[in-house]
Amino acid sequence: MTSCPDDLQVDHFNNDTLNNRRGNLRILNNSENQQNLKSAQRNSRSGILGVYWSKKDRKWIAQIEINGKKNYLGSFTHILAASNAVKKARAKLMPYSKEAVALRLKEKA
């Protein structure tokens, strides 16, 4: 497939580990690879990566994690608003995320 140094990882852009075409593979460090997570954890109440329900505030909390640091994006009454905040932040701050790639493609068109 591809040669990869020990300190780096092969990322499957479309998250399909059986798709080993060159256009779907890229060499990244762990932090960059984590930007391309497929979805929220299975036990997520929202089902949306970066959005969780706060019982205390009774609102949806939006946050992203970059290089091990959590970045609070805000609390929202509606889950869709929280999801949009996460998508915008990922597009802007996480260059290896699907949102960032989609934004770059949109700007080129």
Secondary structure by P-SEA (a helix, b strand, c coil): cccccccbbbbcccccccccccccbbbbcaaaaaaaccccccccccccccbbbbccccbbbbbcccccbbbbccccccaaaaaaaaaaaaaccccccaaaaaaaaaaac
